[in-house]
């Protein structure tokens, strides 16, 4: 399938594996890229710029296909070495960067001068337009269904994607609620040029996380995610568990008096315990509503092949049948 996104990133299928904390390592990115999509290494998960350079080199040993690096700009006290990360990306010969979080304007001149294509994650049309204005080549439009941070506007993709299509001049991909061929065809129909998947790729054989995480996603329905930290205007969609339910009770009890310190035990530093150790009640971890559509743990190759086969059948057979005389 050829779209503006496959042409931009030099990939076979318009499917991107978005950056995921403590998931986006070389083996994950390489598996997606080898299957024809665009795999992504998550810079802040690997640690330092030196570690990122090593991870990029590891990925190059695993694939000769294009892959991206995710660079997330966080509002934290101890600012990561972003200039060092950018240098590692450029020197590593990476030609695609997914930015997320705050406005990436500070690094855009360096990335563009190096001939790197930048796709920025956005949860609103206004943010997507700003990304276009500062020179991003594409955007990933995250609907309210997404795992992680959906923003504060609560606009689902059935409205958000067509709105993005109405306003944007640069290409965009859908993100949030994407899982299969139906997702891809629907996204294309609403103006996207491809789709970005997080939770679905988390539940693959190559995803470098504990089996308990994958089993939890398979067992979950679309009703098993919760929105936390909404009173702090840092809303995150997470899989429900005992820690999350405790967090929600604190939010109800404290109301507008709540501070980050009140929930720090449930949200800070919990990912190693969950993703590596498989302690599923250690705290809050990002998961999309799309868990309700995930029923197996395929390889990345099997998943992407299945998506493209389903999409082809929907476009050429089911939808084509509606036009028959």
VENMO-V398791 format. One record per residue. RES is the residue in three letters. PHI is phi in whole degrees, 0 to 359 (NA if undefined). Layout:
{{RES | PHI} {RES | PHI}}
//
This chain:
{{UNK | NA} {UNK | 250} {UNK | 222} {UNK | 300} {UNK | 285} {UNK | 296} {UNK | 291} {UNK | 296} {UNK | 259} {UNK | 67} {UNK | 245} {UNK | 278} {UNK | 239} {UNK | 279} {UNK | 231} {UNK | 243} {UNK | 267} {UNK | 290} {UNK | 296} {UNK | 224} {UNK | 296} {UNK | 60} {UNK | 230} {UNK | 282} {UNK | 258} {UNK | 303} {UNK | 294} {UNK | 290} {UNK | 298} {UNK | 295} {UNK | 297} {UNK | 291} {UNK | 295} {UNK | 296} {UNK | 274} {UNK | 105} {UNK | 264} {UNK | 246} {UNK | 282} {UNK | 221} {UNK | 271} {UNK | 263} {UNK | 302} {UNK | 290} {UNK | 280} {UNK | 278} {UNK | 114} {UNK | 269} {UNK | 304} {UNK | 297} {UNK | 297} {UNK | 295} {UNK | 301} {UNK | 293} {UNK | 291} {UNK | 298} {UNK | 295} {UNK | 299} {UNK | 295} {UNK | 297} {UNK | 288} {UNK | 261} {UNK | 209} {UNK | 253} {UNK | 267} {UNK | 296} {UNK | 217} {UNK | 245} {UNK | 237} {UNK | 271} {UNK | 234} {UNK | 258} {UNK | 261} {UNK | 254} {UNK | 276} {UNK | 238} {UNK | 294} {UNK | 272} {UNK | 295} {UNK | 299} {UNK | 280} {UNK | 298} {UNK | 302} {UNK | 294} {UNK | 297} {UNK | 298} {UNK | 299} {UNK | 297} {UNK | 296} {UNK | 294} {UNK | 292} {UNK | 279} {UNK | 74} {UNK | 289} {UNK | 249} {UNK | 219} {UNK | 231} {UNK | 260} {UNK | 260} {UNK | 206} {UNK | 82} {UNK | 288} {UNK | 307} {UNK | 272} {UNK | 306} {UNK | 297} {UNK | 254} {UNK | 302} {UNK | 301} {UNK | 290} {UNK | 293} {UNK | 292} {UNK | 297} {UNK | 271} {UNK | 73} {UNK | 266} {UNK | 277} {UNK | 245} {UNK | 242} {UNK | 253} {UNK | 278} {UNK | 226} {UNK | 248} {UNK | 208} {UNK | 294} {UNK | 297} {UNK | 290} {UNK | 296} {UNK | 295} {UNK | 293} {UNK | 299} {UNK | 298} {UNK | 297} {UNK | 273} {UNK | 107} {UNK | 296} {UNK | 278} {UNK | 202} {UNK | 227} {UNK | 253} {UNK | 266} {UNK | 265} {UNK | 280} {UNK | 300} {UNK | 288} {UNK | 294} {UNK | 282} {UNK | 83} {UNK | 262} {UNK | 270} {UNK | 80} {UNK | 241} {UNK | 266} {UNK | 61} {UNK | 258} {UNK | 284} {UNK | 294} {UNK | 299} {UNK | 255} {UNK | 294} {UNK | 294} {UNK | 299} {UNK | 295} {UNK | 297} {UNK | 298} {UNK | 292} {UNK | 256} {UNK | 276} {UNK | 257} {UNK | 273} {UNK | 290} {UNK | 218} {UNK | 243} {UNK | 277} {UNK | 210} {UNK | 101} {UNK | 85} {UNK | 266} {UNK | 213} {UNK | 207} {UNK | 298} {UNK | 298} {UNK | 299} {UNK | 295} {UNK | 296} {UNK | 298} {UNK | 297} {UNK | 297} {UNK | 296} {UNK | 267} {UNK | 111} {UNK | 287} {UNK | 250} {UNK | 163} {UNK | 220} {UNK | 248} {UNK | 236} {UNK | 245} {UNK | 304} {UNK | 297} {UNK | 287} {UNK | 298} {UNK | 258} {UNK | 232} {UNK | 296} {UNK | 278} {UNK | 302} {UNK | 278} {UNK | 230} {UNK | 298} {UNK | 301} {UNK | 299} {UNK | 295} {UNK | 295} {UNK | 296} {UNK | 295} {UNK | 292} {UNK | 299} {UNK | 284} {UNK | 281} {UNK | 251} {UNK | 292} {UNK | 266} {UNK | 259} {UNK | 253} {UNK | 227} {UNK | 258} {UNK | 239} {UNK | 63} {UNK | 298} {UNK | 298} {UNK | 269} {UNK | 55} {UNK | 225} {UNK | 307} {UNK | 224} {UNK | 269} {UNK | 226} {UNK | 286} {UNK | 290} {UNK | 198} {UNK | 299} {UNK | 296} {UNK | 294} {UNK | 295} {UNK | 296} {UNK | 300} {UNK | 297} {UNK | 297} {UNK | 299} {UNK | 298} {UNK | 293} {UNK | 290} {UNK | 272} {UNK | 56} {UNK | 284} {UNK | 271} {UNK | 293} {UNK | 233} {UNK | 299} {UNK | 298} {UNK | 289} {UNK | 242} {UNK | 300} {UNK | 294} {UNK | 269} {UNK | 235} {UNK | 258} {UNK | 68} {UNK | 266} {UNK | 299} {UNK | 301} {UNK | 295} {UNK | 277} {UNK | 290} {UNK | 264} {UNK | 267} {UNK | 77} {UNK | 277} {UNK | 286} {UNK | 249} {UNK | 290} {UNK | 170} {UNK | 273} {UNK | 226} {UNK | 296} {UNK | 201} {UNK | 271} {UNK | 300} {UNK | 299} {UNK | 308} {UNK | 293} {UNK | 255} {UNK | 255} {UNK | 234} {UNK | 208} {UNK | 231} {UNK | 278} {UNK | 287} {UNK | 298} {UNK | 296} {UNK | 298} {UNK | 296} {UNK | 293} {UNK | 301} {UNK | 295} {UNK | 300} {UNK | 291} {UNK | 294} {UNK | 298} {UNK | 298} {UNK | 298} {UNK | 294} {UNK | 295} {UNK | 291} {UNK | 275} {UNK | 250} {UNK | 296} {UNK | 291} {UNK | 300} {UNK | 296} {UNK | 291} {UNK | 266} {UNK | 296} {UNK | 290}}
//
